[in-house]
Amino acid sequence: MAKSEKKSVDLGEIAKNVQLQFRDLDTKDPSLWPLLPKVLLCSFIAAGTAGLAWYVHLSDYQAELEAERVKELALREDYQKKLVKAVSLEALKKQREQIQQYVIQLEKQLPSKAEMAALLSDINQAGLGRSLQFELFRPGQINVKDYYAELPISVRVSGKYHDIGAFASDIAHLSRIVTLNGISVTPSSKDGGGLTMDATARTYRYLDPEEIEAQKKVGVQK
């Protein structure tokens, strides 16, 4: 019984001493505080500082994490695009080969500079072969483009309706590219039953390497 009373007295004294240390503290000068309030204040400041530093540290990591997530999404999108290209690479190669073959075929339909005279003769023979009379066959000024040249030819032929139609069909089926533009068909003044067709035949030829280089130089000077 005596031991219990002594223990109770000791706890009371301790509690009383603690309360006394926190009584009438001068908030303007913590250096005058008793030991226990000083320890608690320092512990609170230390905990707050550590918490603030940890928060700032985590904020930096959070920003870095968000940047890495954005980078990851960009890399995923880039990977998906490259994957699609890789999957369709063979198909693209085949398509490229087909286009190259098509271009080669078109180039074969364009005469060279040396072959232009033969082409003009073919156009003339197409008309004569349909019993048409040439009243005008006059090549115009050559219009040079980057990789090809265009030659307009003013044509006027007279003959029967079906023969003129067959002539136009023959022109379309020449091995070289020739088009008829600005077609005008009127009754012939010389033959009561005939017709006269005025048109501009346009043919094209590819440029020789020397001409291409000359065009490039002109382009650079511009």
Rosetta silent file (secondary structure, phi, psi, omega in degrees, C-alpha in Angstrom):
SEQUENCE: MAKSEKKSVDLGEIAKNVQLQFRDLDTKDPSLWPLLPKVLLCSFIAAGTAGLAWYVHLSDYQAELEAERVKELALREDYQKKLVKAVSLEALKKQREQIQQYVIQLEKQLPSKAEMAALLSDINQAGLGRSLQFELFRPGQINVKDYYAELPISVRVSGKYHDIGAFASDIAHLSRIVTLNGISVTPSSKDGGGLTMDATARTYRYLDPEEIEAQKKVGVQK
SCORE:     score description
SCORE:     0.000 S_00000001
   1 L     0.000  -40.313 -179.004    0.000    0.000    0.000 S_00000001
   2 H   -66.917  -37.773  179.389    2.863    2.393    0.852 S_00000001
   3 H   -64.053  -39.985  179.969    4.621    1.690   -2.411 S_00000001
   4 H   -63.591  -42.989 -179.499    1.479    2.615   -4.413 S_00000001
   5 H   -65.129  -41.919  179.455    1.093    5.934   -2.641 S_00000001
   6 H   -62.082  -39.450  179.710    4.787    6.806   -3.173 S_00000001
   7 H   -65.972  -39.628  179.722    4.496    6.009   -6.889 S_00000001
   8 H   -65.721  -38.573  179.071    1.432    8.218   -7.220 S_00000001
   9 H   -65.357  -41.066  179.774    3.205   11.061   -5.506 S_00000001
  10 H   -63.348  -45.483  178.922    6.198   10.749   -7.853 S_00000001
  11 H   -62.509  -37.611  178.836    4.013   10.856  -11.031 S_00000001
  12 H   -65.965  -42.146  178.109    2.215   13.852   -9.730 S_00000001
  13 H   -61.996  -40.910  179.313    5.437   15.657   -9.077 S_00000001
  14 H   -61.970  -48.191  179.924    6.648   14.872  -12.583 S_00000001
  15 H   -60.503  -38.657  179.944    3.459   16.159  -14.161 S_00000001
  16 H   -66.227  -42.387  177.895    3.633   19.264  -12.006 S_00000001
  17 H   -61.852  -40.280  178.768    7.233   19.919  -13.020 S_00000001
  18 H   -63.028  -45.734 -179.789    6.304   19.519  -16.725 S_00000001
  19 H   -62.062  -39.578 -179.665    3.447   21.973  -16.381 S_00000001
  20 H   -63.820  -34.699 -179.658    5.678   24.463  -14.626 S_00000001
  21 H   -67.566  -27.792 -178.353    8.178   24.338  -17.492 S_00000001
  22 L   -95.700    3.338 -177.973    5.484   25.336  -19.988 S_00000001
  23 L   -90.473  137.238  175.079    4.045   28.098  -17.815 S_00000001
  24 L    55.478   46.348  178.188    4.698   31.763  -18.598 S_00000001
  25 L   -76.649  137.800  177.840    6.994   31.084  -21.568 S_00000001
  26 L   -86.853  105.184 -176.306    8.456   34.153  -23.242 S_00000001
  27 L   -68.905  -18.558 -179.910    7.598   33.700  -26.926 S_00000001
  28 L   -81.284  -20.958 -177.054    9.974   36.504  -27.904 S_00000001
  29 L  -139.372   80.543 -179.062   13.051   34.809  -26.444 S_00000001
  30 H   -62.074  -16.679 -179.645   12.920   30.966  -26.597 S_00000001
  31 H   -65.863  -18.883  179.941   16.510   30.847  -25.331 S_00000001
  32 H   -90.087   -1.433 -177.030   15.150   31.539  -21.826 S_00000001
  33 L   -70.848  157.712  172.175   12.785   28.579  -21.944 S_00000001
  34 L   -65.570  171.635 -173.776   13.319   25.534  -19.744 S_00000001
  35 H   -60.491  -48.043 -174.136   14.930   22.444  -21.241 S_00000001
  36 H   -63.300  -46.920  176.531   11.786   20.484  -22.172 S_00000001
  37 H   -61.684  -36.675  177.633   10.086   23.273  -24.173 S_00000001
  38 H   -61.528  -44.973 -179.431   13.396   23.953  -25.932 S_00000001
  39 H   -61.544  -44.881 -179.802   13.713   20.293  -26.883 S_00000001
  40 H   -64.869  -39.649  178.712   10.136   20.134  -28.131 S_00000001
  41 H   -64.654  -44.953  178.729   10.552   23.380  -30.112 S_00000001
  42 H   -62.874  -39.771  178.729   13.763   22.171  -31.715 S_00000001
  43 H   -63.551  -40.333  179.431   12.146   18.836  -32.514 S_00000001
  44 H   -65.165  -44.507  179.403    9.175   20.600  -34.132 S_00000001
  45 H   -63.665  -43.008 -179.919   11.448   22.880  -36.184 S_00000001
  46 H   -62.677  -42.445  179.953   13.588   19.941  -37.240 S_00000001
  47 H   -65.601  -41.259  178.607   10.529   17.914  -38.219 S_00000001
  48 H   -64.384  -42.964  178.918    9.052   20.849  -40.173 S_00000001
  49 H   -63.202  -43.948  179.083   12.324   21.496  -41.975 S_00000001
  50 H   -63.641  -39.752  178.832   12.719   17.837  -42.829 S_00000001
  51 H   -64.991  -42.451  179.045    9.112   17.680  -44.060 S_00000001
  52 H   -64.047  -44.266  178.961    9.546   20.781  -46.213 S_00000001
  53 H   -62.399  -40.701  178.427   12.791   19.491  -47.681 S_00000001
  54 H   -63.938  -39.844  179.167   11.183   16.134  -48.387 S_00000001
  55 H   -64.179  -45.121  178.518    8.212   17.817  -50.078 S_00000001
  56 H   -62.738  -41.878  179.447   10.503   19.922  -52.303 S_00000001
  57 H   -62.055  -44.336  178.726   12.549   16.841  -53.096 S_00000001
  58 H   -66.751  -34.169  178.577    9.433   14.874  -53.993 S_00000001
  59 H   -63.237  -41.341  177.429    8.138   17.772  -56.106 S_00000001
  60 H   -61.932  -44.102  178.438   11.341   17.682  -58.159 S_00000001
  61 H   -64.754  -35.807 -179.861   10.953   13.950  -58.619 S_00000001
  62 H   -65.101  -44.244  178.122    7.273   14.412  -59.513 S_00000001
  63 H   -63.052  -41.637  178.035    8.123   16.925  -62.229 S_00000001
  64 H   -64.354  -38.251  178.960   10.839   14.620  -63.544 S_00000001
  65 H   -64.511  -42.687  178.758    8.420   11.710  -63.469 S_00000001
  66 H   -63.938  -40.167  178.165    5.825   13.657  -65.486 S_00000001
  67 H   -62.976  -40.012  178.898    8.483   14.636  -68.019 S_00000001
  68 H   -67.798  -34.133  177.745    9.524   10.992  -68.372 S_00000001
  69 H   -66.190  -43.183  176.772    5.891    9.963  -68.829 S_00000001
  70 H   -61.985  -42.124  178.114    5.449   12.500  -71.624 S_00000001
  71 H   -62.289  -39.144  179.472    8.693   11.264  -73.170 S_00000001
  72 H   -63.201  -43.052  179.078    7.463    7.690  -72.910 S_00000001
  73 H   -62.558  -42.237  178.798    4.221    8.560  -74.742 S_00000001
  74 H   -63.253  -41.147  178.761    6.178   10.308  -77.498 S_00000001
  75 H   -66.031  -37.072  178.245    8.488    7.305  -77.849 S_00000001
  76 H   -64.327  -44.027  179.145    5.496    4.955  -78.002 S_00000001
  77 H   -63.548  -42.657  178.521    3.894    7.017  -80.779 S_00000001
  78 H   -63.189  -38.982  178.586    7.195    7.148  -82.667 S_00000001
  79 H   -64.542  -42.256  179.770    7.584    3.402  -82.240 S_00000001
  80 H   -62.665  -42.010  179.735    4.065    2.781  -83.560 S_00000001
  81 H   -63.943  -44.821 -179.574    4.741    4.941  -86.634 S_00000001
  82 H   -67.535  -32.625  177.842    8.044    3.204  -87.338 S_00000001
  83 H   -65.511  -42.249  177.965    6.410   -0.173  -86.787 S_00000001
  84 H   -62.079  -42.436  179.050    3.740    0.625  -89.372 S_00000001
  85 H   -64.731  -40.029 -179.099    6.438    1.733  -91.815 S_00000001
  86 H   -65.470  -39.908 -179.454    8.475   -1.397  -91.140 S_00000001
  87 H   -65.818  -39.381 -176.570    5.458   -3.642  -91.695 S_00000001
  88 L   -94.196   11.496 -176.216    4.556   -1.893  -94.961 S_00000001
  89 H   -61.991  -45.801 -179.129    8.156   -1.512  -96.155 S_00000001
  90 H   -62.970  -41.245  178.724    7.994   -4.367  -98.656 S_00000001
  91 H   -64.151  -38.919  178.233    4.702   -3.097 -100.054 S_00000001
  92 H   -65.895  -38.394  177.759    6.196    0.391 -100.397 S_00000001
  93 H   -63.049  -43.228  178.834    9.223   -1.028 -102.205 S_00000001
  94 H   -64.185  -41.152  178.823    6.972   -2.855 -104.662 S_00000001
  95 H   -63.891  -39.116  178.187    4.905    0.278 -105.167 S_00000001
  96 H   -64.121  -41.331  178.303    8.077    2.286 -105.792 S_00000001
  97 H   -63.927  -40.085  178.065    9.239   -0.249 -108.369 S_00000001
  98 H   -63.046  -41.919  179.048    5.850   -0.080 -110.109 S_00000001
  99 H   -64.430  -41.620  178.457    6.018    3.715 -110.223 S_00000001
 100 H   -62.083  -40.892  177.469    9.550    3.584 -111.622 S_00000001
 101 H   -63.604  -39.318  179.337    8.411    1.166 -114.329 S_00000001
 102 H   -65.236  -41.462  178.518    5.483    3.452 -115.136 S_00000001
 103 H   -63.899  -41.052  178.864    7.796    6.453 -115.401 S_00000001
 104 H   -61.908  -41.105  178.042   10.120    4.496 -117.684 S_00000001
 105 H   -62.845  -41.815  178.656    7.167    3.608 -119.927 S_00000001
 106 H   -65.330  -39.743  179.049    6.118    7.250 -120.080 S_00000001
 107 H   -63.267  -33.643  178.496    9.661    8.324 -120.891 S_00000001
 108 H   -66.857  -23.750  178.641    9.709    5.845 -123.773 S_00000001
 109 L   -82.377   -7.943  177.248    6.678    7.638 -125.193 S_00000001
 110 L   -98.342  122.077  179.727    8.616   10.890 -125.267 S_00000001
 111 L   -73.412  159.084  174.352   10.872   11.207 -128.291 S_00000001
 112 L   -84.033  176.917  179.952   14.362   12.563 -128.036 S_00000001
 113 H   -61.292  -37.549 -178.239   15.499   15.697 -129.820 S_00000001
 114 H   -73.056  -21.461 -176.780   16.831   13.622 -132.714 S_00000001
 115 H   -92.372   -3.365 -176.620   13.525   11.733 -133.066 S_00000001
 116 H   -63.294  -38.930 -179.235   11.298   14.803 -133.352 S_00000001
 117 H   -61.829  -39.932  178.812   11.601   14.989 -137.149 S_00000001
 118 H   -66.647  -36.131  179.471   10.421   11.371 -137.442 S_00000001
 119 H   -67.332  -42.995  177.517    7.458   12.079 -135.176 S_00000001
 120 H   -60.903  -36.552  177.074    6.395   15.079 -137.238 S_00000001
 121 H   -66.518  -37.280  178.121    6.592   12.847 -140.300 S_00000001
 122 H   -63.813  -40.474  178.579    4.379   10.255 -138.544 S_00000001
 123 H   -64.012  -42.864  179.452    1.727   12.895 -137.849 S_00000001
 124 H   -64.702  -41.710  179.669    1.824   14.011 -141.468 S_00000001
 125 H   -67.039  -31.333  177.561    1.623   10.416 -142.728 S_00000001
 126 H   -63.310  -38.117  178.030   -1.362    9.750 -140.452 S_00000001
 127 H   -72.158  -43.725 -179.805   -3.270   12.497 -142.227 S_00000001
 128 H   -65.689  -33.770  179.602   -2.195   11.463 -145.717 S_00000001
 129 H   -67.163  -20.075  177.242   -3.058    7.853 -144.924 S_00000001
 130 L  -101.281   17.950  177.246   -6.665    8.939 -144.297 S_00000001
 131 L    60.803   32.206  177.239   -6.790   10.823 -147.632 S_00000001
 132 L   -92.908  151.597  178.737   -6.816   14.185 -145.865 S_00000001
 133 E  -105.586  122.147  178.206   -5.395   17.330 -147.419 S_00000001
 134 E   -81.893  118.359  173.888   -3.052   19.371 -145.237 S_00000001
 135 E   -96.446  -20.558  179.243   -3.686   23.072 -145.656 S_00000001
 136 E  -152.975  131.662  174.510   -1.497   23.958 -142.682 S_00000001
 137 E  -149.760   90.214 -170.888    1.197   22.085 -140.776 S_00000001
 138 E  -129.235  107.457  174.385    3.342   24.568 -138.861 S_00000001
 139 E   -63.450  140.533 -179.093    5.416   23.701 -135.778 S_00000001
 140 L   -98.501 -161.752 -178.730    5.448   26.504 -133.226 S_00000001
 141 L   -75.757  131.187  179.184    7.891   27.730 -130.629 S_00000001
 142 L   -70.147  130.450  178.118    9.278   25.003 -128.345 S_00000001
 143 E  -104.675  107.621 -174.742    8.326   25.537 -124.700 S_00000001
 144 E   -88.688  126.709  175.678   11.108   24.105 -122.509 S_00000001
 145 L  -102.879 -164.250 -177.505   10.159   22.904 -119.013 S_00000001
 146 L   -65.841  -46.723 -174.862   12.349   21.462 -116.265 S_00000001
 147 L  -127.064    3.315  178.013   12.713   17.959 -117.714 S_00000001
 148 E  -150.142  167.689  178.456   10.804   18.003 -120.984 S_00000001
 149 E  -124.859  142.952 -179.211    9.966   20.254 -123.929 S_00000001
 150 E  -111.277  130.929 -179.921    6.543   20.912 -125.438 S_00000001
 151 E  -119.764  111.722  175.373    6.134   21.507 -129.168 S_00000001
 152 E   -85.748  142.271 -179.753    2.819   22.924 -130.451 S_00000001
 153 E  -129.691  118.356  176.284    1.928   22.289 -134.112 S_00000001
 154 E   -77.982  125.840 -174.750   -0.799   24.241 -135.867 S_00000001
 155 E  -128.494  136.936  170.559   -2.720   21.847 -138.114 S_00000001
 156 E  -137.288  119.541 -179.972   -5.503   22.382 -140.659 S_00000001
 157 E  -126.775  151.062  178.094   -6.765   19.398 -142.656 S_00000001
 158 E  -124.672  143.814  179.405   -9.657   18.975 -145.020 S_00000001
 159 E   167.869 -166.075 -179.365  -11.547   15.822 -145.854 S_00000001
 160 L   -78.623  158.156 -175.996  -14.536   13.679 -145.078 S_00000001
 161 H   -57.282  -50.583 -177.615  -16.050   13.497 -141.589 S_00000001
 162 H   -65.613  -34.861  178.861  -15.138    9.844 -140.960 S_00000001
 163 H   -67.573  -38.556  177.362  -11.620   10.355 -142.303 S_00000001
 164 H   -65.125  -42.100  177.805  -11.057   13.276 -139.928 S_00000001
 165 H   -63.148  -40.741  178.523  -12.334   11.168 -137.026 S_00000001
 166 H   -66.143  -36.400  177.607  -10.053    8.291 -138.013 S_00000001
 167 H   -62.485  -43.783  178.210   -7.125   10.716 -138.230 S_00000001
 168 H   -62.080  -38.829  177.938   -7.775   11.926 -134.691 S_00000001
 169 H   -66.692  -40.080  178.597   -7.890    8.298 -133.518 S_00000001
 170 H   -62.909  -39.573  178.727   -4.624    7.529 -135.305 S_00000001
 171 H   -61.784  -42.371 -178.895   -2.959   10.489 -133.587 S_00000001
 172 H   -65.770  -25.632 -176.084   -4.135    9.212 -130.179 S_00000001
 173 L  -100.741   11.048  174.908   -2.661    5.756 -130.899 S_00000001
 174 L   -64.241  153.504 -179.252    0.797    6.897 -131.996 S_00000001
 175 L   -67.383  -22.574  176.748    3.658    5.342 -130.076 S_00000001
 176 L  -102.085  158.420 -178.011    4.652    8.832 -128.941 S_00000001
 177 L   -77.610  118.445  174.949    2.495   11.181 -126.913 S_00000001
 178 E  -138.869  130.537  178.591    0.580   13.574 -129.167 S_00000001
 179 E  -121.137  150.022  176.109   -2.606   15.411 -128.173 S_00000001
 180 E  -106.277  125.161 -175.941   -5.059   17.425 -130.244 S_00000001
 181 E  -127.321  154.502  177.561   -6.220   20.646 -128.603 S_00000001
 182 E    58.493   43.147 -176.582   -8.517   23.489 -129.571 S_00000001
 183 E   -72.449  132.508  176.188  -10.283   21.413 -132.234 S_00000001
 184 E  -135.694  123.445 -178.667  -12.607   23.342 -134.547 S_00000001
 185 E  -115.746  124.816 -179.658  -14.514   21.632 -137.388 S_00000001
 186 E  -133.498  158.422  176.461  -16.218   23.705 -140.081 S_00000001
 187 E   -61.857  140.746 -178.630  -17.630   22.994 -143.540 S_00000001
 188 L   -76.012  137.587  178.980  -14.937   23.108 -146.198 S_00000001
 189 L   -79.938  -18.556 -177.914  -15.065   26.016 -148.605 S_00000001
 190 L   -90.170  -32.163 -175.030  -13.379   23.959 -151.330 S_00000001
 191 L  -127.242  117.767 -176.097  -15.502   20.823 -151.151 S_00000001
 192 L   -58.483  -30.619 -178.131  -19.230   21.094 -150.554 S_00000001
 193 L  -100.014    2.460 -176.033  -19.386   17.704 -148.800 S_00000001
 194 L  -102.558  176.230 -179.857  -16.145   17.982 -146.881 S_00000001
 195 E  -129.926  157.504  175.825  -15.020   19.460 -143.575 S_00000001
 196 E  -121.187  128.378  178.435  -12.054   21.436 -142.385 S_00000001
 197 E  -112.943  124.583  172.178  -10.520   20.778 -138.985 S_00000001
 198 E  -105.255  134.077 -179.107   -8.298   23.308 -137.256 S_00000001
 199 E  -157.932  165.727  173.401   -6.406   22.072 -134.206 S_00000001
 200 E  -115.841  112.501  176.241   -3.195   22.388 -132.277 S_00000001
 201 E   -86.286  128.795  178.878   -1.286   19.148 -131.985 S_00000001
 202 E  -114.752  126.895  175.561    0.980   19.097 -128.960 S_00000001
 203 E  -125.032  160.920 -172.770    3.833   16.662 -128.675 S_00000001
 204 E  -132.273  149.314  174.359    6.476   16.346 -126.006 S_00000001
 205 E  -138.735  152.258  177.171   10.073   15.225 -125.866 S_00000001
 206 E   -83.908  154.004 -177.434   12.456   14.686 -123.003 S_00000001
 207 L   -82.464  146.858  172.944   15.470   16.936 -122.686 S_00000001
 208 L   -69.939  158.143  179.121   18.988   15.783 -123.357 S_00000001
 209 H   -52.429  -37.955  179.864   21.378   15.799 -120.333 S_00000001
 210 H   -65.717  -39.561  179.285   23.002   18.966 -121.660 S_00000001
 211 H   -67.745  -37.548  177.978   19.629   20.700 -121.896 S_00000001
 212 H   -62.803  -43.820  178.663   18.697   19.606 -118.359 S_00000001
 213 H   -62.676  -38.545  178.654   21.944   21.062 -117.005 S_00000001
 214 H   -64.666  -39.400  178.113   21.257   24.297 -118.882 S_00000001
 215 H   -65.382  -39.125  178.536   17.771   24.475 -117.334 S_00000001
 216 H   -63.134  -40.450  179.485   19.219   23.925 -113.866 S_00000001
 217 H   -65.023  -39.329  176.970   21.672   26.778 -114.393 S_00000001
 218 H   -62.843  -40.784  179.030   18.852   29.032 -115.524 S_00000001
 219 H   -63.977  -39.333  179.328   16.889   28.091 -112.406 S_00000001
 220 H   -66.673  -39.441 -179.635   19.866   28.892 -110.159 S_00000001
 221 H   -66.190  -31.960  178.874   20.358   32.280 -111.809 S_00000001
 222 L   -70.530    0.000    0.000   16.683   33.129 -111.200 S_00000001
